[in-house]
Amino acid sequence: MSDEDSTRRTGLGMMLLFWVLFIGTGTWWFQGYLAEQRNPNAHLATTVAGDGEPVILERNRAGHFVATGRINGEPVEFLLDTGATYVAVPAGLADRLGLERADSAWFNTANGRVRGHLTTLDEVSLGGFSATEVRGSISPGLDGDVALLGMSFLNRFDIEIRDARMVLRPAQQP
């Protein structure tokens, strides 16, 4: 093999390595971009409690308020739903979190009437705000790992929605 062939192979190898790294980096960046578009509030899972500072959420590209919080200390992606009575947890996620099923109940959802179970969540937190003994439901009709953050948690806060932002502040006591 001549020096020219060796140089050509080295050059082709380096070019191939460049393109593999370029495509890999581009894919990694694009996936991060898509995740940010779906859940622009993911940083809230690591936020610690402030001195009554409000939690400010941004709408995602679909127009929903999605944020990462915690149930019983475990990170959970929430879809904030002021129309939901309870914090509604999909059955698979409830099993993974070790939630206890209490009374069976019927729930009226956007997808119709479904049978599920009531539960009590020891702690729910979002952006430094935390609440204990939160009523929840285990809903077999929900798919995936996204829980609905309903009024059993949200009613503890004053909620202001303007344009693409939702601001949560601790509720003022009368």
C-alpha positions as CSV (number, residue, x, y, z in Angstrom):
1,M,0.0,0.0,0.0
2,S,1.4,3.4,-1.0
3,D,1.6,6.5,1.1
4,E,-1.0,8.1,-1.2
5,D,-3.5,5.2,-0.4
6,S,-2.8,5.5,3.3
7,T,-3.4,9.3,3.2
8,R,-6.6,8.8,1.3
9,R,-8.0,6.2,3.7
10,T,-7.0,8.4,6.7
11,G,-8.8,11.4,5.0
12,L,-11.9,9.3,4.3
13,G,-11.9,8.0,7.9
14,M,-11.7,11.5,9.3
15,M,-14.4,12.8,7.0
16,L,-16.7,9.9,8.1
17,L,-15.9,10.6,11.7
18,F,-16.7,14.3,11.2
19,W,-20.1,13.5,9.6
20,V,-21.0,10.9,12.3
21,L,-20.2,13.5,15.0
22,F,-22.0,16.3,13.1
23,I,-25.2,14.2,12.7
24,G,-25.0,12.9,16.3
25,T,-24.6,16.4,17.7
26,G,-27.4,17.7,15.5
27,T,-29.7,14.9,16.6
28,W,-28.9,15.5,20.3
29,W,-29.5,19.3,19.9
30,F,-32.8,18.8,18.0
31,Q,-34.2,16.3,20.5
32,G,-33.4,18.8,23.3
33,Y,-35.1,21.5,21.3
34,L,-38.2,19.4,20.8
35,A,-38.3,18.5,24.5
36,E,-38.1,22.2,25.4
37,Q,-41.0,22.9,23.0
38,R,-43.1,20.2,24.6
39,N,-42.2,21.0,28.2
40,P,-40.8,24.5,28.6
41,N,-41.1,24.3,32.4
42,A,-39.0,21.2,33.0
43,H,-36.6,23.2,35.1
44,L,-39.3,23.5,37.9
45,A,-38.5,20.0,39.1
46,T,-35.3,21.2,40.6
47,T,-36.6,24.5,41.9
48,V,-36.4,24.9,45.7
49,A,-38.9,26.8,47.8
50,G,-38.5,30.5,47.7
51,D,-39.9,33.2,50.0
52,G,-43.4,33.3,48.5
53,E,-42.0,33.9,45.0
54,P,-44.6,33.1,42.4
55,V,-44.2,30.1,40.0
56,I,-44.3,31.3,36.4
57,L,-45.2,28.8,33.7
58,E,-44.9,29.2,30.0
59,R,-47.3,27.6,27.5
60,N,-45.9,24.9,25.2
61,R,-46.2,25.0,21.4
62,A,-49.6,23.1,21.7
63,G,-50.9,25.9,24.0
64,H,-50.9,23.8,27.2
65,F,-49.1,24.4,30.5
66,V,-46.8,21.4,31.0
67,A,-44.3,21.3,33.8
68,T,-42.2,18.8,35.7
69,G,-42.9,18.5,39.4
70,R,-42.8,15.8,41.9
71,I,-45.2,13.3,43.5
72,N,-43.9,11.8,46.7
73,G,-40.4,13.0,45.8
74,E,-40.4,11.4,42.4
75,P,-40.2,13.5,39.2
76,V,-43.4,13.6,37.3
77,E,-44.5,15.5,34.2
78,F,-47.7,17.4,34.8
79,L,-50.3,18.8,32.5
80,L,-52.0,21.6,34.5
81,D,-55.7,21.1,34.2
82,T,-58.0,23.6,36.0
83,G,-61.0,21.5,34.9
84,A,-59.8,18.4,36.7
85,T,-61.0,17.9,40.3
86,Y,-58.1,15.7,41.4
87,V,-54.5,15.1,40.5
88,A,-55.1,12.3,38.0
89,V,-52.4,9.8,37.7
90,P,-52.2,7.1,34.9
91,A,-52.4,3.6,36.3
92,G,-48.9,2.6,35.1
93,L,-47.4,5.7,36.7
94,A,-49.4,5.0,39.9
95,D,-47.9,1.5,40.0
96,R,-44.4,2.8,39.5
97,L,-44.9,5.4,42.3
98,G,-46.4,2.8,44.6
99,L,-49.7,4.6,45.1
100,E,-52.3,2.9,47.2
101,R,-55.7,2.4,45.6
102,A,-58.6,3.4,47.9
103,D,-62.3,3.5,47.0
104,S,-63.4,2.8,43.4
105,A,-65.1,5.7,41.7
106,W,-66.4,6.9,38.4
107,F,-64.9,10.0,36.7
108,N,-66.2,12.2,34.0
109,T,-63.4,12.9,31.6
110,A,-62.9,14.5,28.2
111,N,-62.9,11.0,26.9
112,G,-66.2,10.0,28.6
113,R,-67.0,8.3,31.9
114,V,-64.3,6.0,33.3
115,R,-63.9,3.9,36.4
116,G,-60.8,4.4,38.6
117,H,-59.7,4.7,42.2
118,L,-59.2,7.5,44.7
119,T,-55.9,7.9,46.4
120,T,-54.1,10.3,48.6
121,L,-50.7,11.6,47.5
122,D,-48.4,12.2,50.5
123,E,-46.7,15.2,48.8
124,V,-47.1,17.1,45.5
125,S,-44.6,19.8,44.6
126,L,-44.2,22.2,41.7
127,G,-41.6,24.9,41.4
128,G,-40.8,25.2,45.1
129,F,-44.5,25.0,46.2
130,S,-45.4,21.8,48.0
131,A,-48.7,20.4,49.4
132,T,-49.3,17.4,51.5
133,E,-52.2,15.0,51.7
134,V,-53.4,15.8,48.2
135,R,-56.5,14.0,46.9
136,G,-55.8,12.1,43.7
137,S,-57.3,9.6,41.3
138,I,-55.7,6.7,39.6
139,S,-57.1,6.7,36.1
140,P,-56.7,3.6,33.8
141,G,-58.0,5.7,30.9
142,L,-54.9,8.0,30.9
143,D,-52.0,6.9,28.7
144,G,-48.3,7.5,29.2
145,D,-46.6,9.0,32.2
146,V,-48.2,12.5,32.2
147,A,-50.4,13.3,35.3
148,L,-53.1,15.9,35.2
149,L,-52.4,18.5,37.9
150,G,-56.0,19.3,39.0
151,M,-57.7,21.5,41.5
152,S,-57.0,19.3,44.6
153,F,-53.5,20.8,44.3
154,L,-54.1,24.1,42.3
155,N,-56.9,25.4,44.6
156,R,-54.2,26.2,47.2
157,F,-52.9,28.9,44.9
158,D,-54.1,32.1,43.2
159,I,-53.9,31.5,39.5
160,E,-53.5,34.2,36.9
161,I,-53.4,33.3,33.2
162,R,-52.3,36.0,30.7
163,D,-51.4,35.2,27.2
164,A,-48.7,32.5,27.2
165,R,-48.1,32.6,31.0
166,M,-49.6,31.1,34.1
167,V,-48.6,32.6,37.5
168,L,-49.2,30.6,40.7
169,R,-49.0,32.4,44.0
170,P,-49.9,31.0,47.5
171,A,-53.6,31.7,48.1
172,Q,-54.3,34.8,50.2
173,Q,-56.0,33.8,53.4
174,P,-59.3,35.8,54.1
